[in-house]
């Protein structure tokens, strides 16, 4: 479990880059909210949780 990253994973970075390119501004890993969401869009009062292959337990080449 120590090898599983909680921040700056590949799926998270892709979504962050895409949202930033579209002009959305967000906060990262807001500790004041329950569950520490990966992205928080304060203007829209939205929280985004990004779960990678490890957490979904599906069978793909990225799951280790």
PDB file as gemmi writes it, atoms N, CA and C in Angstrom:
CRYST1    1.000    1.000    1.000  90.00  90.00  90.00 P 1                      
ATOM      1  N   UNK A   1       0.815  -1.201   0.000  1.00  0.00           N  
ATOM      2  CA  UNK A   1       0.000   0.000   0.000  1.00  0.00           C  
ATOM      3  C   UNK A   1       0.858   1.264   0.000  1.00  0.00           C  
ATOM      4  N   UNK A   2       2.075   1.176   0.483  1.00  0.00           N  
ATOM      5  CA  UNK A   2       2.921   2.363   0.533  1.00  0.00           C  
ATOM      6  C   UNK A   2       3.269   2.876  -0.860  1.00  0.00           C  
ATOM      7  N   UNK A   3       3.229   2.003  -1.859  1.00  0.00           N  
ATOM      8  CA  UNK A   3       3.573   2.404  -3.221  1.00  0.00           C  
ATOM      9  C   UNK A   3       2.415   3.091  -3.941  1.00  0.00           C  
ATOM     10  N   UNK A   4       1.204   3.027  -3.399  1.00  0.00           N  
ATOM     11  CA  UNK A   4       0.045   3.639  -4.034  1.00  0.00           C  
ATOM     12  C   UNK A   4       0.039   5.130  -3.716  1.00  0.00           C  
ATOM     13  N   UNK A   5       0.115   5.948  -4.758  1.00  0.00           N  
ATOM     14  CA  UNK A   5       0.140   7.399  -4.556  1.00  0.00           C  
ATOM     15  C   UNK A   5      -1.265   7.925  -4.296  1.00  0.00           C  
ATOM     16  N   UNK A   6      -1.359   8.916  -3.437  1.00  0.00           N  
ATOM     17  CA  UNK A   6      -2.643   9.534  -3.162  1.00  0.00           C  
ATOM     18  C   UNK A   6      -2.827  10.868  -3.854  1.00  0.00           C  
ATOM     19  N   UNK A   7      -1.737  11.434  -4.325  1.00  0.00           N  
ATOM     20  CA  UNK A   7      -1.771  12.745  -4.982  1.00  0.00           C  
ATOM     21  C   UNK A   7      -1.021  12.668  -6.299  1.00  0.00           C  
ATOM     22  N   UNK A   8      -1.413  13.499  -7.232  1.00  0.00           N  
ATOM     23  CA  UNK A   8      -0.714  13.657  -8.512  1.00  0.00           C  
ATOM     24  C   UNK A   8      -0.581  12.352  -9.293  1.00  0.00           C  
ATOM     25  N   UNK A   9      -1.646  11.575  -9.336  1.00  0.00           N  
ATOM     26  CA  UNK A   9      -1.645  10.360 -10.141  1.00  0.00           C  
ATOM     27  C   UNK A   9      -1.867  10.724 -11.603  1.00  0.00           C  
ATOM     28  N   UNK A  10      -1.592   9.802 -12.514  1.00  0.00           N  
ATOM     29  CA  UNK A  10      -1.742  10.088 -13.943  1.00  0.00           C  
ATOM     30  C   UNK A  10      -3.174  10.494 -14.311  1.00  0.00           C  
ATOM     31  N   UNK A  11      -4.201   9.748 -13.845  1.00  0.00           N  
ATOM     32  CA  UNK A  11      -5.562  10.195 -14.183  1.00  0.00           C  
ATOM     33  C   UNK A  11      -5.884  11.580 -13.631  1.00  0.00           C  
ATOM     34  N   UNK A  12      -5.404  11.852 -12.423  1.00  0.00           N  
ATOM     35  CA  UNK A  12      -5.660  13.153 -11.804  1.00  0.00           C  
ATOM     36  C   UNK A  12      -4.981  14.270 -12.593  1.00  0.00           C  
ATOM     37  N   UNK A  13      -3.748  14.066 -13.000  1.00  0.00           N  
ATOM     38  CA  UNK A  13      -3.033  15.091 -13.758  1.00  0.00           C  
ATOM     39  C   UNK A  13      -3.691  15.358 -15.106  1.00  0.00           C  
ATOM     40  N   UNK A  14      -4.185  14.316 -15.760  1.00  0.00           N  
ATOM     41  CA  UNK A  14      -4.859  14.501 -17.049  1.00  0.00           C  
ATOM     42  C   UNK A  14      -6.116  15.346 -16.895  1.00  0.00           C  
ATOM     43  N   UNK A  15      -6.895  15.041 -15.880  1.00  0.00           N  
ATOM     44  CA  UNK A  15      -8.137  15.794 -15.667  1.00  0.00           C  
ATOM     45  C   UNK A  15      -7.825  17.229 -15.264  1.00  0.00           C  
ATOM     46  N   UNK A  16      -6.818  17.422 -14.422  1.00  0.00           N  
ATOM     47  CA  UNK A  16      -6.431  18.772 -14.015  1.00  0.00           C  
ATOM     48  C   UNK A  16      -5.995  19.603 -15.208  1.00  0.00           C  
ATOM     49  N   UNK A  17      -5.163  19.032 -16.073  1.00  0.00           N  
ATOM     50  CA  UNK A  17      -4.700  19.766 -17.256  1.00  0.00           C  
ATOM     51  C   UNK A  17      -5.861  20.124 -18.174  1.00  0.00           C  
ATOM     52  N   UNK A  18      -6.777  19.182 -18.364  1.00  0.00           N  
ATOM     53  CA  UNK A  18      -7.928  19.442 -19.220  1.00  0.00           C  
ATOM     54  C   UNK A  18      -8.829  20.531 -18.669  1.00  0.00           C  
ATOM     55  N   UNK A  19      -9.111  20.476 -17.372  1.00  0.00           N  
ATOM     56  CA  UNK A  19      -9.956  21.509 -16.761  1.00  0.00           C  
ATOM     57  C   UNK A  19      -9.287  22.872 -16.823  1.00  0.00           C  
ATOM     58  N   UNK A  20      -7.989  22.916 -16.572  1.00  0.00           N  
ATOM     59  CA  UNK A  20      -7.265  24.192 -16.608  1.00  0.00           C  
ATOM     60  C   UNK A  20      -7.260  24.751 -18.024  1.00  0.00           C  
ATOM     61  N   UNK A  21      -7.086  23.891 -19.012  1.00  0.00           N  
ATOM     62  CA  UNK A  21      -7.085  24.322 -20.406  1.00  0.00           C  
ATOM     63  C   UNK A  21      -8.436  24.908 -20.802  1.00  0.00           C  
ATOM     64  N   UNK A  22      -9.527  24.357 -20.209  1.00  0.00           N  
ATOM     65  CA  UNK A  22     -10.868  24.866 -20.501  1.00  0.00           C  
ATOM     66  C   UNK A  22     -11.223  26.116 -19.703  1.00  0.00           C  
ATOM     67  N   UNK A  23     -10.329  26.528 -18.805  1.00  0.00           N  
ATOM     68  CA  UNK A  23     -10.550  27.763 -18.075  1.00  0.00           C  
ATOM     69  C   UNK A  23     -11.118  27.594 -16.675  1.00  0.00           C  
ATOM     70  N   UNK A  24     -11.271  26.360 -16.223  1.00  0.00           N  
ATOM     71  CA  UNK A  24     -11.778  26.124 -14.867  1.00  0.00           C  
ATOM     72  C   UNK A  24     -10.649  26.308 -13.860  1.00  0.00           C  
ATOM     73  N   UNK A  25     -10.985  26.896 -12.727  1.00  0.00           N  
ATOM     74  CA  UNK A  25     -10.018  27.059 -11.644  1.00  0.00           C  
ATOM     75  C   UNK A  25     -10.474  26.227 -10.463  1.00  0.00           C  
ATOM     76  N   UNK A  26      -9.540  25.622  -9.785  1.00  0.00           N  
ATOM     77  CA  UNK A  26      -9.881  24.655  -8.749  1.00  0.00           C  
ATOM     78  C   UNK A  26      -8.849  24.679  -7.628  1.00  0.00           C  
ATOM     79  N   UNK A  27      -9.209  24.048  -6.538  1.00  0.00           N  
ATOM     80  CA  UNK A  27      -8.298  23.822  -5.413  1.00  0.00           C  
ATOM     81  C   UNK A  27      -7.986  22.336  -5.362  1.00  0.00           C  
ATOM     82  N   UNK A  28      -6.811  22.004  -4.856  1.00  0.00           N  
ATOM     83  CA  UNK A  28      -6.394  20.606  -4.770  1.00  0.00           C  
ATOM     84  C   UNK A  28      -6.498  20.100  -3.339  1.00  0.00           C  
ATOM     85  N   UNK A  29      -7.078  18.919  -3.176  1.00  0.00           N  
ATOM     86  CA  UNK A  29      -7.073  18.171  -1.916  1.00  0.00           C  
ATOM     87  C   UNK A  29      -7.449  19.039  -0.715  1.00  0.00           C  
ATOM     88  N   UNK A  30      -8.612  19.619  -0.760  1.00  0.00           N  
ATOM     89  CA  UNK A  30      -9.086  20.509   0.298  1.00  0.00           C  
ATOM     90  C   UNK A  30      -9.368  19.718   1.575  1.00  0.00           C  
ATOM     91  N   UNK A  31      -8.552  19.939   2.583  1.00  0.00           N  
ATOM     92  CA  UNK A  31      -8.656  19.176   3.832  1.00  0.00           C  
ATOM     93  C   UNK A  31      -9.832  19.599   4.697  1.00  0.00           C  
ATOM     94  N   UNK A  32     -10.469  20.714   4.352  1.00  0.00           N  
ATOM     95  CA  UNK A  32     -11.610  21.165   5.155  1.00  0.00           C  
ATOM     96  C   UNK A  32     -12.898  20.449   4.770  1.00  0.00           C  
ATOM     97  N   UNK A  33     -12.898  19.748   3.636  1.00  0.00           N  
ATOM     98  CA  UNK A  33     -14.085  19.027   3.184  1.00  0.00           C  
ATOM     99  C   UNK A  33     -13.967  17.544   3.534  1.00  0.00           C  
ATOM    100  N   UNK A  34     -15.094  16.885   3.784  1.00  0.00           N  
ATOM    101  CA  UNK A  34     -15.037  15.461   4.117  1.00  0.00           C  
ATOM    102  C   UNK A  34     -14.511  14.629   2.949  1.00  0.00           C  
ATOM    103  N   UNK A  35     -13.599  13.729   3.241  1.00  0.00           N  
ATOM    104  CA  UNK A  35     -13.050  12.843   2.227  1.00  0.00           C  
ATOM    105  C   UNK A  35     -11.885  13.420   1.449  1.00  0.00           C  
ATOM    106  N   UNK A  36     -11.500  14.658   1.677  1.00  0.00           N  
ATOM    107  CA  UNK A  36     -10.438  15.346   0.952  1.00  0.00           C  
ATOM    108  C   UNK A  36     -10.544  15.122  -0.563  1.00  0.00           C  
ATOM    109  N   UNK A  37     -11.509  15.759  -1.215  1.00  0.00           N  
ATOM    110  CA  UNK A  37     -11.668  15.565  -2.664  1.00  0.00           C  
ATOM    111  C   UNK A  37     -10.412  15.981  -3.426  1.00  0.00           C  
ATOM    112  N   UNK A  38     -10.184  15.322  -4.559  1.00  0.00           N  
ATOM    113  CA  UNK A  38      -9.003  15.617  -5.364  1.00  0.00           C  
ATOM    114  C   UNK A  38      -9.056  17.024  -5.953  1.00  0.00           C  
ATOM    115  N   UNK A  39     -10.206  17.420  -6.421  1.00  0.00           N  
ATOM    116  CA  UNK A  39     -10.388  18.759  -6.987  1.00  0.00           C  
ATOM    117  C   UNK A  39     -11.651  19.380  -6.418  1.00  0.00           C  
ATOM    118  N   UNK A  40     -11.576  20.667  -6.118  1.00  0.00           N  
ATOM    119  CA  UNK A  40     -12.745  21.401  -5.647  1.00  0.00           C  
ATOM    120  C   UNK A  40     -12.903  22.627  -6.534  1.00  0.00           C  
ATOM    121  N   UNK A  41     -14.091  22.752  -7.113  1.00  0.00           N  
ATOM    122  CA  UNK A  41     -14.423  23.910  -7.938  1.00  0.00           C  
ATOM    123  C   UNK A  41     -15.319  24.814  -7.090  1.00  0.00           C  
ATOM    124  N   UNK A  42     -14.733  25.775  -6.360  1.00  0.00           N  
ATOM    125  CA  UNK A  42     -15.524  26.587  -5.436  1.00  0.00           C  
ATOM    126  C   UNK A  42     -16.619  27.400  -6.115  1.00  0.00           C  
ATOM    127  N   UNK A  43     -16.361  27.898  -7.318  1.00  0.00           N  
ATOM    128  CA  UNK A  43     -17.340  28.716  -8.023  1.00  0.00           C  
ATOM    129  C   UNK A  43     -18.628  27.928  -8.290  1.00  0.00           C  
ATOM    130  N   UNK A  44     -18.487  26.633  -8.546  1.00  0.00           N  
ATOM    131  CA  UNK A  44     -19.627  25.781  -8.876  1.00  0.00           C  
ATOM    132  C   UNK A  44     -20.077  24.922  -7.696  1.00  0.00           C  
ATOM    133  N   UNK A  45     -19.401  25.088  -6.563  1.00  0.00           N  
ATOM    134  CA  UNK A  45     -19.692  24.299  -5.357  1.00  0.00           C  
ATOM    135  C   UNK A  45     -19.690  22.806  -5.686  1.00  0.00           C  
ATOM    136  N   UNK A  46     -18.624  22.381  -6.362  1.00  0.00           N  
ATOM    137  CA  UNK A  46     -18.503  20.992  -6.802  1.00  0.00           C  
ATOM    138  C   UNK A  46     -17.193  20.406  -6.303  1.00  0.00           C  
ATOM    139  N   UNK A  47     -17.230  19.116  -5.987  1.00  0.00           N  
ATOM    140  CA  UNK A  47     -16.037  18.379  -5.577  1.00  0.00           C  
ATOM    141  C   UNK A  47     -15.892  17.178  -6.507  1.00  0.00           C  
ATOM    142  N   UNK A  48     -14.653  16.896  -6.898  1.00  0.00           N  
ATOM    143  CA  UNK A  48     -14.379  15.786  -7.809  1.00  0.00           C  
ATOM    144  C   UNK A  48     -13.405  14.828  -7.136  1.00  0.00           C  
ATOM    145  N   UNK A  49     -13.787  13.558  -7.087  1.00  0.00           N  
ATOM    146  CA  UNK A  49     -12.920  12.501  -6.597  1.00  0.00           C  
ATOM    147  C   UNK A  49     -12.475  11.685  -7.806  1.00  0.00           C  
ATOM    148  N   UNK A  50     -11.170  11.465  -7.940  1.00  0.00           N  
ATOM    149  CA  UNK A  50     -10.635  10.722  -9.075  1.00  0.00           C  
ATOM    150  C   UNK A  50     -10.003   9.443  -8.539  1.00  0.00           C  
ATOM    151  N   UNK A  51     -10.609   8.317  -8.884  1.00  0.00           N  
ATOM    152  CA  UNK A  51     -10.098   7.026  -8.436  1.00  0.00           C  
ATOM    153  C   UNK A  51      -9.436   6.315  -9.602  1.00  0.00           C  
ATOM    154  N   UNK A  52      -8.235   5.823  -9.362  1.00  0.00           N  
ATOM    155  CA  UNK A  52      -7.491   5.138 -10.406  1.00  0.00           C  
ATOM    156  C   UNK A  52      -7.808   3.653 -10.461  1.00  0.00           C  
ATOM    157  N   UNK A  53      -7.023   2.929 -11.223  1.00  0.00           N  
ATOM    158  CA  UNK A  53      -7.245   1.504 -11.462  1.00  0.00           C  
ATOM    159  C   UNK A  53      -7.152   0.692 -10.175  1.00  0.00           C  
ATOM    160  N   UNK A  54      -6.283   1.062  -9.270  1.00  0.00           N  
ATOM    161  CA  UNK A  54      -6.132   0.292  -8.039  1.00  0.00           C  
ATOM    162  C   UNK A  54      -7.434   0.260  -7.252  1.00  0.00           C  
ATOM    163  N   UNK A  55      -8.104   1.386  -7.162  1.00  0.00           N  
ATOM    164  CA  UNK A  55      -9.315   1.470  -6.351  1.00  0.00           C  
ATOM    165  C   UNK A  55     -10.512   0.833  -7.023  1.00  0.00           C  
ATOM    166  N   UNK A  56     -10.520   0.797  -8.352  1.00  0.00           N  
ATOM    167  CA  UNK A  56     -11.651   0.190  -9.056  1.00  0.00           C  
ATOM    168  C   UNK A  56     -11.508  -1.321  -9.203  1.00  0.00           C  
ATOM    169  N   UNK A  57     -10.301  -1.822  -9.034  1.00  0.00           N  
ATOM    170  CA  UNK A  57     -10.009  -3.255  -9.096  1.00  0.00           C  
ATOM    171  C   UNK A  57     -10.422  -3.906 -10.409  1.00  0.00           C  
ATOM    172  N   UNK A  58     -10.365  -3.172 -11.501  1.00  0.00           N  
ATOM    173  CA  UNK A  58     -10.652  -3.814 -12.781  1.00  0.00           C  
ATOM    174  C   UNK A  58      -9.353  -4.341 -13.370  1.00  0.00           C  
ATOM    175  N   UNK A  59      -9.464  -5.220 -14.316  1.00  0.00           N  
ATOM    176  CA  UNK A  59      -8.302  -5.895 -14.874  1.00  0.00           C  
ATOM    177  C   UNK A  59      -7.800  -5.135 -16.101  1.00  0.00           C  
ATOM    178  N   UNK A  60      -6.768  -4.347 -15.895  1.00  0.00           N  
ATOM    179  CA  UNK A  60      -6.138  -3.658 -17.030  1.00  0.00           C  
ATOM    180  C   UNK A  60      -4.636  -3.638 -16.797  1.00  0.00           C  
ATOM    181  N   UNK A  61      -3.894  -3.146 -17.773  1.00  0.00           N  
ATOM    182  CA  UNK A  61      -2.436  -3.162 -17.680  1.00  0.00           C  
ATOM    183  C   UNK A  61      -1.884  -2.200 -16.614  1.00  0.00           C  
ATOM    184  N   UNK A  62      -2.697  -1.244 -16.179  1.00  0.00           N  
ATOM    185  CA  UNK A  62      -2.224  -0.275 -15.194  1.00  0.00           C  
ATOM    186  C   UNK A  62      -2.404  -0.764 -13.750  1.00  0.00           C  
ATOM    187  N   UNK A  63      -3.194  -1.792 -13.559  1.00  0.00           N  
ATOM    188  CA  UNK A  63      -3.466  -2.299 -12.210  1.00  0.00           C  
ATOM    189  C   UNK A  63      -2.315  -3.190 -11.758  1.00  0.00           C  
ATOM    190  N   UNK A  64      -1.769  -2.884 -10.583  1.00  0.00           N  
ATOM    191  CA  UNK A  64      -0.669  -3.684 -10.036  1.00  0.00           C  
ATOM    192  C   UNK A  64      -0.987  -4.050  -8.608  1.00  0.00           C  
TER     193      UNK A  64                                                      
END                                                                             
